Amino acid sequence: MLFLDELPEFPRNVLEVLRQPLEDGSVTIARAAMALTFPARFMLAAAMNPCPRGFRNDRTRECQCTTPMIQRYISKISGPLMDRIDIHIDVPAVNYKEMRSTNEPESSARIRERVMRTRQKQLDRFASSREKIYCNAQMSSRHIRTFCELSSDCERLLERAMTQQGLSARAHDRILKVARTIADIEETAPIEPKHIAEAIQYRSLDRTYWT
């Protein structure tokens, strides 16, 4: 996991090096005599505060950061790099009542069982593919057209989000991949509007500060 807040002076161009392996699953090293390409498929999990002081959208503390301050802080990650991250989630601070709650949370074992069942469904889906594909995240545009068919309601919902939020073609494909995975988790064959809507919500940072 990459904690951006622990690297306040982290060079932006170093972060940009992640763009190729995130997109292609490989990294190319070029020298004068030759260029070598190595496999580099990985899962990136990155975390950062929502603003320099960390109180933006906090329910109990007022944020004193100005919009330009937040803009400079968030711009540590470029729009093109953020575009390649499938899911953006805002995680609010846990309040006292939630910490003291006696409700039993879902166990890691049950979550793991659901994840493994979904992964197996995806392995079965791509078993006949000539390419080495193991999960929805690896789908190409051709696979998306085959396995992510949309109803007219889904089409309208996605088109409206693309237009209103100014999302890129890359974000379009990632929304469909995430929606396909959400449907797989719910063991639903067709992608439904609620799956598209949830996947769109996970692109909330796309155009918040990269306009």
N, C-alpha and C positions, 0 to 999 in steps of 0.2 A: 504494500500500500504506500502511496505517495502522499505525504502530509505537506502541502504547500505552505502552510503557516509556519512550519519550522525552517523554511528556506526563504526568508524575506528578500534576499538579494539574488535569488535563483535566476540565472540568465534565461530570458524568454526563448532564445534560440536553442538552448539545450532542451527545453520542453518540446520544441517543435520537431526535434529528432524523433519523437514518439509517433509522429504522424504516419510515416511509412509503415512501420510494423503494425500499427493499429489497423491500417487500411488493407495491407497486403499480406500480413502474417510473415513477413520476411524483412531482412535488413541488408542493404547493399553497401559494401565498403569499397571505395574506389581509390586506387593509387595510380601512379604514373604508368606502371607496367601492366596492370590488370585491374579488373573489378570482380569482386567475389560476392555472392549472395548467399546468405545463411538463413535458415528457418528461425523465425522469432515470433511465433504465435503465443500470446499471453493474455491474461485477463488483468486489466488495469482497474484498480480501485483507488480513487483519489479523494482527499477530504480537505476542506478549507472553511474558514469562518465566512459568514455572509457579508461581513464588512470588516474594516481594520480593527474595531473595538469588539466585534463579535456579538453585538446586541440587536442588530437589525431583525425586525419581526419578532423580537422577544416579547412575551406576554406580560412580563413583570418589570422589565427595565427599559428605559427610554434610550434610543440610539441617538447619539450626538453627531454621527458622521453625516457629512454633506454628500449630495449626489456626486459631485466631482471626485470626492475622496473614495467613494465606493467604486466609481468608474475606474479610477487608477488601480485600485486594489484588485478588482475582478479581472482587469485586463492583463494580469499576469498570465492568464490562459487566453490564447487567441480564439477568435470565433471558429476558424477552421479546425483547431484541435478539439474544441468543445463539440463541434459538429460530429466528431468521430466517437464520442462517448455516448453509449446507447441510452443510459438512464441517469437522470439528474434528480436527486431527492433532497428536499429541504427537511432537515431533522431538527425539530425544536427541542429546547431544553426540557428535561423531565421535571414536572413540578412535584411538590411534596406529597400530594394525595396519590399521585400515580406511583411514587416510590413506596408508599405505605399500603398500597392496595393489596388485598388478600386474594384477588382473582388469580387463578392459576393460568400462567401463560402457556401457549402451545410449546410442547417440548421439542428440543432439537431433533430427537429421534423421529418424530412425526413429520417434521419439516424435511428431514433427509429422505424419508420414505417417499414423500410427494415429489421431491426433486429427482430422485432416482427413477421413479415411474415416468416422469416427464422426459427425462433424458433417454430412457429406453424407447419411448414413443418416437423420439426424433431419430434415434439410431435406426429404427425399423423403417422410418420414412425414407431415409437416404441410403438404405442398404443396397439398392439396385443402381445407385448412381455410379458413374465411371470415375467421378472425382472423389477425393478423400474428404467427405463432409460428414461431420459427426453431430452437428447441432444447428439450430436455426440461425444463429449468429453468423455462420459461415456461408449462408445462402448467397448466391449471385443474383443478378437481376433476372436471369432465366428461371431460377428456382423460385424466386418471389412470385413471378407471373404464374407459375404452376401450382404452388402450394398456398398462396395468399389471395385466393379469389375473394372479391368483395361484393356484397349485395349493393343495391342502389342506395340504401340508407347509409351504409358504411362509406360508399363513394362520396356522398354529399358531405358527410361529417369530415372526412379527411380533406376534401377539397376546400371546405370552409376554413379549416385550421391552417392549411398551407397558404391560403390567400391572406387571411387576417394576421397571422403571425410571421409571414414572410419566410417560411421554412425552406430549406434547400432541398435539392433532389436527394442528397445523401441522408438528410433527416427523414425524408419520405420513406426511403427504404428501411431505415432503422425503426421507424414507427411500425411498419408492417411486420418486421421480424419480431419485435417485442409483442405486438398484438397476436401473432401466431403462437408465440410461447405462452401468453396468458390463456389463450384458448386451449392449448395443450394441457396446461395445469388444471383447467376446469374440465378437461376431458370432453371438449366440444369440438366436433369436426369442422363446422364452418366458423369463420371469424365473424363475430357479432359486433354491432355498434358499441356496446359497452366495452369490448376489448380494444377497439380503436380509440375510444375516449380515454381509457386508462393509459394507453401507450402515449397518447398526445400529451397527457399531463406530465409524463416523465421527460418532456422536452422543454420544460418551463424556463430554463436558463438560456435557451438558444437565442432569443431575441430580446432579453431583458436589458442587456448592456452592449450587445454587439450589433447595433443598428447603423 
